[in-house]
Each structure stands twice: as C-alpha cells, then as structure tokens.
Amino acid sequence: MFIQPTSNDLGLMLGKSIGEICPCGYIDPGFNHCAHFVSHVSHFQFGYTCFAETGKGSSDDRACVRVVELFPRCTSVGNWADRPGHLRSGLIFVTDRGNVHLKARVIDNVRKKHVGFFIGDTVWHYSNTDGKVVTQTPEQFNHHYPGNSIGLFYGAYPI
C-alpha cells in the first residue's frame, strides 16, 4: 500500500540511520540506501527488496532497494526544470544527464545515481556519506555528484 509522505512524516525521519528504518536488517554501510529509505517510507515493495536480500523481518516489511527500479515505475518523469507546476511532491533523482532516457523512462544502472523525496523546495534523502536522513534544497541536491553534466529529474509517485 503506497503512502505519500508529508513534510511532517519526513521531518520525523531526519537524522535516522538505515538501521533505525529497516526492520529487515539490510543495513551494511557499504550499500547505497537512498532507494531503500524512499521505499520504506512510501511502502514501495516491488522489485528487489531488503527482505529478499536478508530473509529477515517479514515480507510485509520489504522495501525496494534499487533506484533503477523506482524510476520506471514513476507515473511521469522529466527534467527538474520542466516539472509541472501542479506537481508539488514526488521523487527527485540526481545523476549524469546521459544516464537518463526520459522517453523510455529508464535510468542507467550506474554507481552515481541518487534519489530522494521533494515537497515544494525541500529534498529529503538518505545520505550514505553521513549515514542518516538529511534535508537540502534542490540546488544543494544537484551537487550530490561533481561535474557539469549532473542533472536533476523529477518522478511523479509510483502507484
């Protein structure tokens, strides 16, 4: 069952580690937990999940752990600058622009890709570097990776 988080819901997640979020024990700090965090909060239980990886917890606790599985499930995707005015919340992705194929709704399976939530002009995401949930502006999130070809993309929530 999909849950669309509010800014209050996400505010309660600030500072939490993945160990405080995942009841399935998929908490290795060497893994990228951005999609994992997003999926636990919104109950995205499709694709490859933390429960499938660990066998711990219950199947009701499972959460998708792959950005490449979240992106194509979005009901619409696009460049951040082209985000429709009515879309005030959803998913925000950052990667090299060449990794994203909007017409096909595909994001390449490369190491440098990241996802979080946006509500208005605030982004919540799991910082793998800091090991906790943080908040930023979209402009700050755009600098998640260095380089001139890095871009932001929106995704309307999967249903």
Accessible surface in RSA format (square Angstrom, percent):
REM  Atomic radii and reference values for relative SASA: ProtOr
REM  Chains: A
REM  Algorithm: Lee & Richards
REM  Probe-radius: 1.40
REM  Slices: 20
REM RES _ NUM      All-atoms   Total-Side   Main-Chain    Non-polar    All polar
REM                ABS   REL    ABS   REL    ABS   REL    ABS   REL    ABS   REL
RES MET A   1   179.55  93.0 133.27  88.2  46.28 110.2 106.96  90.9  72.59  96.2
RES PHE A   2    65.32  32.7  41.06  25.4  24.27  63.1  41.57  25.2  23.75  68.0
RES ILE A   3    63.29  36.0  60.02  44.7   3.26   7.9  63.29  45.6   0.00   0.0
RES GLN A   4    96.89  54.2  79.43  58.1  17.45  41.6  17.65  37.6  79.23  60.1
RES PRO A   5     3.81   2.8   0.47   0.4   3.34  12.1   0.51   0.4   3.30  20.5
RES THR A   6    72.52  51.6  68.36  69.3   4.16   9.9  69.72  93.6   2.80   4.2
RES SER A   7    54.72  46.2  48.50  64.7   6.22  14.3  17.68  37.6  37.04  51.9
RES ASN A   8   119.10  82.1 111.88 108.1   7.22  17.4  26.53  63.9  92.57  89.5
RES ASP A   9    60.38  42.3  56.07  55.8   4.31  10.2  15.79  37.2  44.59  44.5
RES LEU A  10     0.00   0.0   0.00   0.0   0.00   0.0   0.00   0.0   0.00   0.0
RES GLY A  11    32.37  39.9   0.00   N/A  32.37  39.9  19.52  53.6  12.85  28.8
RES LEU A  12   137.31  76.5 124.66  89.2  12.66  31.8 128.00  89.9   9.32  25.1
RES MET A  13    30.55  15.8  30.55  20.2   0.00   0.0  11.47   9.7  19.09  25.3
RES LEU A  14    77.51  43.2  57.65  41.2  19.86  49.9  57.81  40.6  19.69  53.0
RES GLY A  15    44.38  54.7   0.00   N/A  44.38  54.7  22.97  63.0  21.41  48.0
RES LYS A  16    72.57  35.4  71.95  44.1   0.62   1.5  28.78  25.9  43.79  46.6
RES SER A  17    40.65  34.4  40.64  54.2   0.01   0.0  29.98  63.8  10.67  15.0
RES ILE A  18     7.52   4.3   7.52   5.6   0.00   0.0   7.52   5.4   0.00   0.0
RES GLY A  19    41.74  51.5   0.00   N/A  41.74  51.5  16.55  45.4  25.19  56.4
RES GLU A  20   115.50  66.3  80.63  61.0  34.87  83.0  42.38  82.0  73.12  59.7
RES ILE A  21    21.06  12.0   3.15   2.3  17.92  43.2   8.01   5.8  13.05  35.4
RES CYS A  22     7.26   5.5   0.00   0.0   7.26  17.1   0.94   2.4   6.32   6.8
RES PRO A  23    75.56  55.1  45.03  41.0  30.53 111.0  57.78  47.7  17.78 110.5
RES CYS A  24     0.00   0.0   0.00   0.0   0.00   0.0   0.00   0.0   0.00   0.0
RES GLY A  25    31.27  38.6   0.00   N/A  31.27  38.6  17.06  46.8  14.21  31.8
RES TYR A  26    24.35  11.4  22.51  12.8   1.84   4.8   4.31   3.2  20.04  24.7
RES ILE A  27    83.87  47.7  75.35  56.1   8.52  20.5  75.35  54.3   8.52  23.1
RES ASP A  28    66.54  46.6  58.88  58.6   7.65  18.1  17.54  41.3  48.99  48.9
RES PRO A  29   125.02  91.1 100.87  92.0  24.15  87.8 107.75  89.0  17.27 107.3
RES GLY A  30    61.08  75.3   0.00   N/A  61.08  75.3  36.47 100.1  24.61  55.1
RES PHE A  31    83.41  41.7  77.79  48.2   5.62  14.6  81.82  49.6   1.58   4.5
RES ASN A  32    61.63  42.5  45.12  43.6  16.51  39.8  31.84  76.6  29.79  28.8
RES HIS A  33     2.95   1.6   2.95   2.1   0.00   0.0   2.95   3.0   0.00   0.0
RES CYS A  34     0.84   0.6   0.84   0.9   0.00   0.0   0.00   0.0   0.84   0.9
RES ALA A  35     1.05   1.0   0.79   1.2   0.26   0.6   0.79   1.1   0.26   0.7
RES HIS A  36     0.00   0.0   0.00   0.0   0.00   0.0   0.00   0.0   0.00   0.0
RES PHE A  37     0.00   0.0   0.00   0.0   0.00   0.0   0.00   0.0   0.00   0.0
RES VAL A  38     0.00   0.0   0.00   0.0   0.00   0.0   0.00   0.0   0.00   0.0
RES SER A  39     0.04   0.0   0.00   0.0   0.04   0.1   0.00   0.0   0.04   0.1
RES HIS A  40    26.18  14.3  15.48  10.8  10.70  27.4   6.29   6.5  19.88  23.1
RES VAL A  41    21.75  14.3   9.58   8.7  12.18  29.3  16.43  14.3   5.33  14.4
RES SER A  42     0.00   0.0   0.00   0.0   0.00   0.0   0.00   0.0   0.00   0.0
RES HIS A  43    74.94  41.0  67.03  46.6   7.91  20.2  42.20  43.5  32.74  38.1
RES PHE A  44     6.71   3.4   5.23   3.2   1.48   3.8   6.71   4.1   0.00   0.0
RES GLN A  45    45.06  25.2  32.67  23.9  12.39  29.5   9.91  21.1  35.15  26.7
RES PHE A  46    34.75  17.4  25.80  16.0   8.95  23.3  34.13  20.7   0.62   1.8
RES GLY A  47    45.98  56.7   0.00   N/A  45.98  56.7  20.34  55.8  25.64  57.4
RES TYR A  48    69.48  32.4  64.29  36.6   5.19  13.5  52.15  39.2  17.34  21.4
RES THR A  49     5.65   4.0   5.65   5.7   0.00   0.0   2.83   3.8   2.82   4.3
RES CYS A  50     0.00   0.0   0.00   0.0   0.00   0.0   0.00   0.0   0.00   0.0
RES PHE A  51    57.64  28.8  56.83  35.2   0.81   2.1  56.83  34.5   0.81   2.3
RES ALA A  52    64.38  59.2  30.51  47.1  33.86  77.0  39.19  55.2  25.19  66.7
RES GLU A  53    83.85  48.1  58.99  44.6  24.86  59.2   7.35  14.2  76.51  62.5
RES THR A  54    41.38  29.4  12.70  12.9  28.68  68.4  20.53  27.6  20.85  31.5
RES GLY A  55    56.27  69.4   0.00   N/A  56.27  69.4  28.01  76.9  28.26  63.3
RES LYS A  56   125.92  61.4 120.75  74.1   5.16  12.3  74.92  67.4  51.00  54.3
RES GLY A  57    49.24  60.7   0.00   N/A  49.24  60.7  17.49  48.0  31.75  71.1
RES SER A  58    49.12  41.5  44.76  59.7   4.36  10.1  43.89  93.5   5.24   7.3
RES SER A  59    53.66  45.3  50.43  67.3   3.23   7.5  20.51  43.7  33.15  46.4
RES ASP A  60   111.26  77.9 100.11  99.6  11.15  26.4  25.44  59.9  85.82  85.6
RES ASP A  61    48.79  34.2  41.76  41.6   7.03  16.6   6.34  14.9  42.45  42.3
RES ARG A  62    78.65  33.0  75.82  38.6   2.83   6.7  12.54  17.1  66.11  40.1
RES ALA A  63     0.11   0.1   0.11   0.2   0.00   0.0   0.11   0.2   0.00   0.0
RES CYS A  64     0.00   0.0   0.00   0.0   0.00   0.0   0.00   0.0   0.00   0.0
RES VAL A  65    16.15  10.6   4.64   4.2  11.51  27.7   4.64   4.0  11.51  31.2
RES ARG A  66   106.09  44.5 102.86  52.4   3.23   7.7  25.38  34.7  80.71  48.9
RES VAL A  67     7.83   5.2   5.75   5.2   2.08   5.0   5.75   5.0   2.08   5.6
RES VAL A  68    34.01  22.4  25.21  22.8   8.80  21.2  25.21  21.9   8.80  23.9
RES GLU A  69    43.31  24.9  40.06  30.3   3.25   7.7  22.23  43.0  21.08  17.2
RES LEU A  70     0.00   0.0   0.00   0.0   0.00   0.0   0.00   0.0   0.00   0.0
RES PHE A  71     0.00   0.0   0.00   0.0   0.00   0.0   0.00   0.0   0.00   0.0
RES PRO A  72    49.86  36.3  42.54  38.8   7.32  26.6  42.68  35.2   7.18  44.6
RES ARG A  73   120.17  50.5 107.87  55.0  12.30  29.3  29.03  39.7  91.14  55.2
RES CYS A  74     0.16   0.1   0.00   0.0   0.16   0.4   0.00   0.0   0.16   0.2
RES THR A  75    66.69  47.4  43.94  44.5  22.75  54.2  38.41  51.6  28.29  42.8
RES SER A  76    46.33  39.2  42.94  57.3   3.39   7.8  37.10  79.0   9.24  12.9
RES VAL A  77    20.14  13.3   2.32   2.1  17.82  42.9   2.32   2.0  17.82  48.3
RES GLY A  78     7.29   9.0   0.00   N/A   7.29   9.0   7.29  20.0   0.00   0.0
RES ASN A  79    56.04  38.6  55.54  53.7   0.49   1.2  11.75  28.3  44.29  42.8
RES TRP A  80    36.58  14.7  32.79  15.9   3.78   8.9  21.50  11.5  15.07  24.5
RES ALA A  81   100.51  92.4  59.76  92.2  40.75  92.7  69.18  97.4  31.33  83.0
RES ASP A  82    98.46  69.0  76.06  75.7  22.40  53.0  30.16  71.0  68.30  68.1
RES ARG A  83    53.04  22.3  34.40  17.5  18.63  44.4   3.14   4.3  49.90  30.2
RES PRO A  84    43.71  31.9  33.02  30.1  10.69  38.9  43.07  35.6   0.64   4.0
RES GLY A  85    71.01  87.6   0.00   N/A  71.01  87.6  45.79 125.6  25.22  56.5
RES HIS A  86   152.97  83.6 121.41  84.4  31.56  80.7  94.13  97.0  58.83  68.5
RES LEU A  87    25.42  14.2  24.47  17.5   0.94   2.4  25.26  17.7   0.16   0.4
RES ARG A  88   135.08  56.7 132.30  67.4   2.79   6.6  59.20  80.9  75.89  46.0
RES SER A  89    17.14  14.5  13.40  17.9   3.75   8.6   5.50  11.7  11.64  16.3
RES GLY A  90     0.00   0.0   0.00   N/A   0.00   0.0   0.00   0.0   0.00   0.0
RES LEU A  91     0.00   0.0   0.00   0.0   0.00   0.0   0.00   0.0   0.00   0.0
RES ILE A  92     0.00   0.0   0.00   0.0   0.00   0.0   0.00   0.0   0.00   0.0
RES PHE A  93     0.03   0.0   0.03   0.0   0.00   0.0   0.03   0.0   0.00   0.0
RES VAL A  94     0.00   0.0   0.00   0.0   0.00   0.0   0.00   0.0   0.00   0.0
RES THR A  95     0.00   0.0   0.00   0.0   0.00   0.0   0.00   0.0   0.00   0.0
RES ASP A  96    47.09  33.0  46.94  46.7   0.15   0.4  15.48  36.4  31.60  31.5
RES ARG A  97   126.29  53.0 117.65  60.0   8.64  20.6  50.03  68.4  76.26  46.2
RES GLY A  98    53.41  65.9   0.00   N/A  53.41  65.9  37.95 104.1  15.46  34.6
RES ASN A  99    22.79  15.7  22.79  22.0   0.00   0.0   0.00   0.0  22.79  22.0
RES VAL A 100    16.00  10.5   0.72   0.7  15.27  36.8   0.72   0.6  15.27  41.4
RES HIS A 101    80.64  44.1  73.79  51.3   6.85  17.5  54.76  56.4  25.88  30.1
RES LEU A 102    54.98  30.6  44.03  31.5  10.95  27.5  44.22  31.1  10.76  28.9
RES LYS A 103   215.80 105.3 175.82 107.9  39.98  95.2 127.26 114.5  88.54  94.3
RES ALA A 104    67.95  62.5  39.13  60.4  28.82  65.6  50.43  71.0  17.52  46.4
RES ARG A 105    87.70  36.8  87.70  44.7   0.00   0.0  17.87  24.4  69.84  42.3
RES VAL A 106    64.06  42.2  63.27  57.3   0.79   1.9  64.06  55.7   0.00   0.0
RES ILE A 107     4.87   2.8   0.00   0.0   4.87  11.7   0.00   0.0   4.87  13.2
RES ASP A 108    47.09  33.0  42.94  42.7   4.15   9.8  14.43  34.0  32.65  32.6
RES ASN A 109   121.87  84.0  89.85  86.8  32.02  77.1  23.25  56.0  98.62  95.3
RES VAL A 110    52.46  34.5  44.98  40.7   7.48  18.0  52.46  45.6   0.00   0.0
RES ARG A 111   207.35  87.1 184.71  94.2  22.64  53.9  76.92 105.1 130.43  79.1
RES LYS A 112   112.31  54.8 111.41  68.4   0.90   2.1  70.42  63.4  41.89  44.6
RES LYS A 113    23.69  11.6  23.69  14.5   0.00   0.0   3.71   3.3  19.97  21.3
RES HIS A 114     0.67   0.4   0.57   0.4   0.09   0.2   0.00   0.0   0.67   0.8
RES VAL A 115     0.00   0.0   0.00   0.0   0.00   0.0   0.00   0.0   0.00   0.0
RES GLY A 116     0.00   0.0   0.00   N/A   0.00   0.0   0.00   0.0   0.00   0.0
RES PHE A 117     0.00   0.0   0.00   0.0   0.00   0.0   0.00   0.0   0.00   0.0
RES PHE A 118     0.00   0.0   0.00   0.0   0.00   0.0   0.00   0.0   0.00   0.0
RES ILE A 119    42.15  24.0  37.34  27.8   4.80  11.6  37.34  26.9   4.80  13.0
RES GLY A 120     9.77  12.1   0.00   N/A   9.77  12.1   9.47  26.0   0.31   0.7
RES ASP A 121   102.29  71.6  92.54  92.1   9.74  23.0  30.11  70.9  72.18  72.0
RES THR A 122    47.95  34.1  47.47  48.1   0.48   1.1  15.66  21.0  32.28  48.8
RES VAL A 123     0.00   0.0   0.00   0.0   0.00   0.0   0.00   0.0   0.00   0.0
RES TRP A 124    17.21   6.9  17.21   8.3   0.00   0.0  15.85   8.4   1.36   2.2
RES HIS A 125     3.65   2.0   3.65   2.5   0.00   0.0   3.65   3.8   0.00   0.0
RES TYR A 126     7.52   3.5   7.52   4.3   0.00   0.0   1.97   1.5   5.55   6.8
RES SER A 127     9.84   8.3   9.68  12.9   0.16   0.4   2.35   5.0   7.50  10.5
RES ASN A 128    48.63  33.5  29.04  28.1  19.59  47.2  25.66  61.8  22.97  22.2
RES THR A 129   134.80  95.9  98.13  99.5  36.68  87.4  71.77  96.4  63.03  95.3
RES ASP A 130    87.03  61.0  58.23  58.0  28.80  68.1  11.79  27.8  75.23  75.0
RES GLY A 131    31.20  38.5   0.00   N/A  31.20  38.5  22.63  62.1   8.57  19.2
RES LYS A 132    87.46  42.7  87.46  53.7   0.00   0.0  30.95  27.9  56.50  60.2
RES VAL A 133     1.95   1.3   0.00   0.0   1.95   4.7   0.00   0.0   1.95   5.3
RES VAL A 134    26.56  17.5  23.54  21.3   3.01   7.3  26.56  23.1   0.00   0.0
RES THR A 135    62.89  44.7  44.45  45.1  18.44  43.9  43.23  58.1  19.66  29.7
RES GLN A 136    53.44  29.9  46.10  33.7   7.34  17.5  13.30  28.3  40.14  30.4
RES THR A 137    57.43  40.8  57.33  58.1   0.10   0.2  54.96  73.8   2.46   3.7
RES PRO A 138     5.09   3.7   5.09   4.6   0.00   0.0   5.09   4.2   0.00   0.0
RES GLU A 139   119.34  68.5 115.38  87.3   3.95   9.4  67.57 130.7  51.77  42.3
RES GLN A 140    97.96  54.8  90.25  66.0   7.71  18.4  29.78  63.4  68.18  51.7
RES PHE A 141     0.07   0.0   0.00   0.0   0.07   0.2   0.07   0.0   0.00   0.0
RES ASN A 142    44.59  30.7  42.81  41.4   1.78   4.3   2.23   5.4  42.36  40.9
RES HIS A 143   140.97  77.0 120.48  83.7  20.50  52.4  75.64  78.0  65.33  76.0
RES HIS A 144    62.39  34.1  34.52  24.0  27.86  71.3  23.44  24.2  38.95  45.3
RES TYR A 145    28.55  13.3  26.15  14.9   2.40   6.3  21.37  16.1   7.18   8.8
RES PRO A 146   111.73  81.4  89.27  81.4  22.47  81.7 100.30  82.8  11.43  71.1
RES GLY A 147    57.86  71.4   0.00   N/A  57.86  71.4  31.34  86.0  26.52  59.4
RES ASN A 148   151.95 104.8 127.71 123.4  24.24  58.4  38.38  92.4 113.57 109.8
RES SER A 149    50.34  42.5  48.19  64.3   2.15   5.0  35.03  74.6  15.31  21.4
RES ILE A 150    13.94   7.9  10.37   7.7   3.56   8.6  10.37   7.5   3.56   9.7
RES GLY A 151     6.03   7.4   0.00   N/A   6.03   7.4   6.03  16.5   0.00   0.0
RES LEU A 152    21.02  11.7  11.94   8.5   9.08  22.8  11.94   8.4   9.08  24.4
RES PHE A 153     4.23   2.1   4.23   2.6   0.00   0.0   4.23   2.6   0.00   0.0
RES TYR A 154    16.97   7.9  16.97   9.7   0.00   0.0   0.00   0.0  16.97  20.9
RES GLY A 155     0.00   0.0   0.00   N/A   0.00   0.0   0.00   0.0   0.00   0.0
RES ALA A 156    12.75  11.7  12.75  19.7   0.00   0.0  12.75  18.0   0.00   0.0
RES TYR A 157    18.81   8.8  13.48   7.7   5.33  13.9  13.48  10.1   5.33   6.6
RES PRO A 158     2.63   1.9   2.32   2.1   0.31   1.1   2.43   2.0   0.20   1.2
RES ILE A 159   174.58  99.3 111.66  83.2  62.92 151.7 139.04 100.1  35.54  96.5
END  Absolute sums over single chains surface
CHAIN  1 A     7801.0       5979.0       1822.0       4111.9       3689.1
END  Absolute sums over all chains
TOTAL          7801.0       5979.0       1822.0       4111.9       3689.1
